[in-house]
Amino acid sequence: MHAVRRELVKTQAERAGLPLWEAELPWPCTNSQYEEIMAGVCRRAVAEGIDQVAFGDLYLRDVRAYRERQLEGTGLEPVFPVWEMPTRELAAQMLAAGVRAKVTCVDPAQLAEEYAGREFDAEMVHGLPEGVDCCGENGEFHTFVYASPVFREPLAVRVGEIVRRDGFVFADVLPA
């Protein structure tokens, strides 16, 4: 959904000092295929001594309930550290901490396609139209973080081609 190049995700994980487990999904991918593949990832996590999985969900109860159901009986506890945090407050805290991101995907039914490729910054957050969540919690937009306090150094990125595909608008974020 974020349409981010794999090489950037790998660099992002490396800069954060985190291991990256790639779960290969077919395209198109049915929900049952997705669940089967993710169940395998959960089994691996438990086998490697992991006992919790953190999610960045904020307030979509159906999404949280789905995640909780999927982890039930796996040996993994779902954790929701930002659950019900006001999104305007969360966005302000992230930006103040030094998080920098590019908008990689826009749902044009909810937000103007011109937002694709934009910098996720205070100007954007404060300028969002009424009804658009400033963290994109309703799928209005998705982002790629290229700078964060947890990165040993930021990723140099630039925005490439912007395309409309499958009902969404995607901005290709490239290494600079």
Residue pairs with C-beta under 8 A, 6 or more apart in sequence:
1 105
1 139
1 142
2 104
2 105
2 142
2 143
2 144
3 104
3 105
3 142
3 170
3 171
3 172
4 104
4 144
4 173
5 172
5 173
5 174
5 175
6 22
7 175
8 144
8 146
8 155
8 157
8 173
8 175
9 20
10 20
11 155
11 175
12 144
12 145
12 146
12 151
12 155
13 19
13 20
14 20
15 151
15 152
15 153
15 154
15 155
16 148
16 150
16 151
16 152
17 150
17 152
21 41
21 44
23 37
23 38
23 40
23 41
24 37
25 33
25 34
25 37
26 33
35 70
38 70
39 70
39 74
42 53
42 70
42 71
42 74
42 75
42 76
43 74
45 53
45 76
46 74
46 75
46 76
50 76
51 75
51 76
51 77
52 76
52 77
52 78
52 79
53 71
53 76
53 77
53 78
53 79
54 79
54 80
54 81
55 64
55 67
55 78
55 79
55 80
56 81
56 82
57 63
57 64
57 67
57 80
57 82
57 83
57 137
58 82
58 83
58 84
58 85
58 87
58 90
58 135
58 137
59 83
59 84
59 87
59 137
60 137
60 138
64 78
64 80
64 83
67 78
68 78
71 77
71 78
82 90
87 133
87 134
87 135
87 137
88 125
88 134
90 135
91 125
91 134
91 135
92 122
92 125
95 120
95 121
95 122
95 125
97 148
97 149
98 147
98 148
98 149
99 145
99 147
99 148
99 149
100 119
100 120
100 121
100 145
100 146
100 147
100 148
100 154
101 119
101 120
101 143
101 144
101 145
101 146
102 117
102 118
102 119
102 120
102 143
102 144
102 146
102 157
102 159
102 171
102 173
103 115
103 116
103 117
103 118
103 119
103 120
103 124
103 141
103 142
103 143
103 171
104 116
104 117
104 142
104 143
104 144
104 170
104 171
104 173
105 116
105 141
105 142
105 168
105 169
105 170
105 171
106 112
106 113
106 115
106 116
106 140
106 141
106 168
106 169
107 139
107 140
107 141
107 167
107 168
108 164
108 167
108 168
108 169
109 167
110 131
110 132
110 138
110 139
110 140
111 128
111 129
111 132
111 140
111 141
112 129
113 162
113 164
113 169
115 124
115 141
116 141
116 162
116 169
116 170
116 171
117 159
117 162
117 171
117 173
118 124
120 143
125 134
128 134
132 138
132 140
133 140
136 142
136 143
144 157
144 173
146 154
146 155
146 156
146 157
146 173
147 154
147 155
148 154
155 175
156 175
156 176
157 173
157 174
157 175
157 176
158 173
158 174
158 175
158 176
159 171
159 172
159 173
159 174
160 171
160 172
160 173
160 174
161 171
161 172
162 169
162 170
162 171
162 172
163 169
163 170
163 172
164 170
